[in-house]
Amino acid sequence: MRRKTSKWIHTFAVLLCLMVLTGSMPMTPTAAEPKDVPVQTSGEDGLAEEQASGEDGFAEEQASGVDGLEEELTSGEDGLAEDQTSGEDGLDEEQASGEDGLAEELTSGEDGLDEEQDPETGDQTGEEDSSAENQNGEKEPSKGDLTVEEYPDEEAADSPARNDGAADIYAPVEDETDNSITSDRQMTNNLLADSQAHEHNDVHFEPWNSVDSLPSEGGSYYLTEDVTLTDKWTLSSGTLNLCLNGHTICGKGHSRDQVISIEGEGTVLNLYDDGGGTITQENCSQASLVVLSKPAVFNMYGGTIRGAVASGVRVIGGSFTMYGGTITDNLNWGVTVDEYSDKDITISGSVKITDNKRGTGWGRFATGNLFLKNSERKIQINGSLGDSLIGITTNAGKGILTIGLPGNGNADNFKYDDESYEIWLNAEGEAIVDSPHISTWSELQKAMTNGIDVILEENINGKYEKTLEVHNPVVVDLNGHTIDRGFPDSGGNVIKIDWNGSLTIKDSSPDKSGTITGGFTRSPGGGVYVGQGCTFIMDGGSIYGNGTMENDNCQGGGVYVGQGATFIMNDGSIINNSTYGDSEQKGPGGGVYVGQGATFTMNGGFITENWSQGSNTCQGGGVYVEQEGTFTMNGGTINENISTGNGSGVYVADNSTFSFNNNAQVINNLRQFDDNEYWAEKTENIYLAANAMIHITEPLDGARAGVTMMEEKGVFTQGLKGNGNASAFTSDTSEYRVVLNDDGEALLTEKPAPCVINGVSGTFNDKIKLNYYFDIPESVVDEGGAYVTITNDVNDETPDAVTLPVEEADFVEGKGFRFSIPLAAKEASDTITAKLFDQWGNELSIQNIGGDTDYTETGVQYSLAQYLTWLENGNVNEQEKAVGEAAKDYHTAAQIYFNYNTENLQDQSFSSKVEEVTEETMSEYRSVRDGNLPEGVSIRGISAMLESNNTLRLYLGFNGVDPYSFIYSIDGSKVDLKQRSTDGAYYLALDYGVYSNHLQDKHTYSVSDGSKTYTITASVLTYARSCVITENNKKISNLGKTLYLYNKAAVDAFGDEE
């Protein structure tokens, strides 16, 4: 821009001139087989009863510290040894340096001192006031304060100074022709123009007087006349500062020639204008006005580029920055940034790129302003945009548009060139290109019809509106909102895709609550109708609560996929939709109907709680696949759908194609009527009509589905071999099971005879175990691969379970195959469930001896506590009865002590023998200690592991020594030092369990450094003694007493056997 002040001497000279000539002032963006006590046969005393679940708990141990042994106090107990977190007692932060009188720096600005002070005077320093006072005490402006208003004549103040810097005074000159004298005003302006320098960015410009050429090399010039170019003007070197100075550069050369070409290493064109200046063309009908090639630079500070038949500015490469100016009224984009452009365009100032066009063919035009053809390019913002307005089109479509916008501008500075997208600000404040945000039915209808992607801004209700029609590709983002057609009875579809249209539904909201609902019609597709040849893609959202009814064609309550149409479901849900028909072929496909020649691919999502109801021919509660239709299920879940006819989950018609892959699941679907139209609720998941098959085209991984065949049994898969096994499928009918044939394909066949549960027993002389005895049909044994699962159901989420192959089970004559699960003392009340399976994972039927109780569905459920109660009251010998009584006391004490599953411990009392045990009774089990401990080693305590078998641990402590530098042994054999995973405590332990009749056996533990050796001899009953003598703790005392009595009964019953 022109400078509004000049050197004082020039000002003085001009003012002096004016006074002389006019006489006035001028104006202007986280082991051996055990011995069992008697077997309780099935059916006795409540064997079939169900026991409530408790919790799991193997490997529980008694804490050290009993019998005078050290006990660690965990951090935080009694308020000790616990770090006080920041923020307690109001202290939210670390204490800064300088507290308690320590040196602390005073930061600048404290105590109200926000600025530097003069070190001598104490005055705050700042900018000097350069103004001086006049003789009346008033401040006169300094040199930096000189303003335009001080020039009475604005035109004069903006005029360039004479190039020679002279400030001469000119007298009036007589005209040689008419002897008139030039006016004072004209003479004044001439004088000012000559006296003011033409400058931009502090650069002095020289006049360019040519009318048919422009400078061919660097320099700084302003036009003094309009310039007409008959050839392309190329700037290929140097830096040229060019001011239009209100004039026009017009290209009138060859039609293919751009007017201005900027190219070459180091070439820079800085374009300025003082108002009204233009670059345009008249004959260059196929060329751009300005073409920039890398690595050149074009900086536009002002002027207007208009009138190009091609682009106003074409950026093939290089750097284009707009600080000001206007690009408008060009016919094939205002600015194009080519595919191979290597830099972003930069905006830094108030600019306009508006009202440009782009050709659409056949002489038609649409809005086309700034076109970023390179998808990686952005608009760099390097200063305040002010009132800038920039029309934009991007090849990338949606995405981030700007870099550096926050604080410099907002979305209003940009406008997308057509209605396909809108400009919004993201969380960081940058401008982004996104779909239009829609809030009314009419806006949504208009956008969907015209193929404009949209984002809903609020719920949209169209009760009295027409069906939303899609004739072009369009994406609708529900954004957590609802499209509600609003019809409680017949009224119409919500959405109809026709005329080769394509619709994608998504939901970008965090809670995924976007919904399409309210469609109800007597024709197909209550929610979404996908017409012939059309495509529907569901990436999110829910199609909920739509329906069809009472018509020969009332298919697809949620979605109808017509002939030759395609439906791809990647996510979302189709839920609670329905069809209703009262005669044959009415009402199939409560959730989705796949028509002839149509294709439905389900990759994810849920189809659930849909209904196909009315007559017993209302089939396919979830999905109905018509003849010649194709349904590929690669993922997702179809469950809890209901139909009155076949195929509550999926109905696969004759000559249709159903593929089932990956982790797809069709489970828990329900049919309400049998084939004779009688009420009979039954599971029916996938129903295969005659000749229908399940095709496996990809590996099954976690897939599950129930199957029913119209032909009742036979092969129903194609492609299963190598992609999975029979375990992925179950028979919906209890009379059948799924096995593999010799070709590796799945086959529905009759189930074998039931397995029989003969009884249960407990084992107490080795590990504590609960044993199940089964008769298993010879056909199942011969097939091989059958197995039993025995599960501790205390924890429903992660129950303890063992899987026992039938081939490895012990066969006990008269009892059958024995399967056992070990239990810890405290787990006596846990409900233990046994089930049998064939090699393909089919549950085998289980009955009791009489056959009047079926355990197939629930499994045989029992607990060790139930067996002990039977043993205590059963027809058994006294030794066996004594074992039962002692074991019951021991298990009861363990549950109470460990506070484990006590809600299922109905009797918490003990036999009278428990109270007879005293310290004197236990005196023979004292530990014996000998020798001297090596330096740095301490004895922390002994502990018994009260698991299914018991063991004894000796805990050691170390201080300032390497724990692994010592020699450790048990009963003379070297052992390794172990470390507890929970807290790192060191211990020595037997590497085998101690059976119940050997708890009194003594073991010697030693630790030595080579010169000093220390030994301690103890047994599991040493631990029991330490519990008994514990004062004021009835729970631990009872645990020690019952453990002693359990050992005494076991010795009496089992002797010294191993």
Number of C-alpha atoms within 10 A of each C-alpha: 17 18 18 19 20 16 13 11 10 19 18 13 19 22 19 14 21 22 13 13 18 14 10 10 13 18 13 13 19 0 6 6 8 14 14 15 20 20 18 19 17 22 17 10 14 13 21 17 13 16 20 17 22 24 20 21 20 16 13 15 16 16 14 20 15 21 18 11 14 17 12 10 10 10 11 11 9 9 9 10 11 11 9 10 10 11 10 9 8 7 10 10 10 8 9 8 11 10 9 8 7 9 9 11 8 8 9 11 10 9 8 7 11 11 13 13 13 11 9 6 8 9 11 13 12 10 6 6 9 13 14 12 12 10 8 6 8 10 13 14 15 12 12 9 12 15 12 15 12 16 20 14 18 16 15 24 27 22 21 25 24 18 16 9 13 14 20 13 14 13 11 13 12 11 10 8 6 7 9 11 11 12 12 14 14 9 19 21 18 17 25 27 20 20 27 28 26 27 19 19 8 10 12 17 20 21 16 19 15 14 15 15 15 20 16 13 14 17 15 21 24 24 24 17 18 18 21 21 18 17 17 18 20 19 23 19 18 17 19 20 22 25 30 27 24 19 21 22 25 22 27 20 20 17 17 14 21 29 31 23 20 23 23 19 14 13 22 23 24 18 21 26 25 18 16 13 21 24 23 24 26 15 19 26 20 16 23 31 31 23 23 25 21 19 18 24 23 24 19 22 23 27 25 26 27 23 26 31 26 25 33 33 25 25 27 19 22 23 21 23 21 23 21 23 24 23 29 22 23 27 25 27 32 35 29 25 26 17 16 14 22 18 21 22 22 20 25 19 21 20 23 20 25 25 19 27 23 20 16 11 8 6 6 9 14 16 22 28 32 27 22 26 17 19 15 17 23 18 19 18 23 17 17 18 21 14 13 22 18 21 22 25 22 22 13 15 16 15 15 21 24 23 17 17 24 16 13 16 21 20 19 14 18 22 20 20 23 14 15 20 23 22 24 22 20 14 8 10 19 22 28 21 26 20 22 23 20 22 17 16 21 15 14 24 20 14 24 26 18 17 21 21 24 26 23 23 17 16 18 20 17 18 18 10 13 16 20 22 23 26 18 20 20 21 21 24 25 28 25 22 22 22 25 22 28 20 20 14 15 16 21 26 31 31 26 23 28 20 15 16 23 25 27 19 22 25 25 16 15 8 10 17 17 26 26 25 27 28 33 30 27 22 23 30 36 38 34 27 27 32 25 20 19 27 24 25 19 24 21 26 28 28 30 26 24 37 39 35 27 18 19 16 17 28 37 38 43 39 30 30 33 26 19 18 27 24 26 19 24 20 22 24 24 30 24 21 33 34 38 25 24 17 15 14 17 25 37 38 40 44 41 32 32 33 26 18 19 27 24 26 19 23 21 22 21 22 30 24 22 35 32 39 28 21 20 25 23 31 35 38 43 41 31 33 30 23 18 18 27 23 25 20 25 24 24 23 24 31 24 22 33 32 33 28 26 33 35 38 41 30 29 32 23 17 17 22 20 25 19 26 25 21 19 23 24 28 24 20 27 25 27 20 19 15 12 8 13 11 12 14 13 16 24 31 34 29 25 25 19 14 14 21 22 22 18 24 16 16 19 20 13 14 21 21 23 22 27 24 24 12 11 16 16 13 17 20 21 16 18 24 18 12 15 21 19 24 19 21 24 25 24 23 17 12 13 19 26 30 24 20 14 7 10 18 21 29 20 26 17 15 17 17 14 17 22 22 26 23 22 25 21 27 19 25 27 25 23 25 24 23 21 27 24 24 19 22 14 11 10 20 15 10 10 13 15 22 25 22 19 26 20 28 22 21 14 12 7 11 17 18 15 16 15 18 18 22 14 11 15 14 16 11 7 9 17 19 21 21 26 23 23 19 24 23 30 28 29 29 28 31 25 29 21 26 21 26 18 23 19 20 20 21 20 26 22 26 22 22 17 11 12 9 13 16 20 18 11 12 23 26 23 25 24 27 25 20 25 22 14 21 25 19 12 15 11 14 11 11 16 22 22 21 27 26 22 27 27 29 24 26 25 28 27 26 24 18 19 17 12 20 21 19 12 17 18 10 9 12 11 17 12 8 13 20 11 9 18 14 14 9 13 19 12 12 20 17 18 12 14 11 13 14 18 17 13 12 21 14 15 21 21 27 24 22 22 22 21 25 23 24 21 27 22 20 23 18 16 15 10 8 13 10 16 10 9 16 16 21 19 20 13 11 10 13 17 14 18 15 13 10 8 6 7 9 14 18 21 22 22 17 10 10 19 23 22 27 23 23 25 21 14 17 16 17 24 24 24 20 15 9 8 12 17 17 19 17 18 23 24 29 26 29 26 28 29 24 24 28 20 18 9 8 12 14 18 23 23 26 25 29 28 28 29 27 21 25 25 20 22 26 20 14 20 17 13 11 12 15
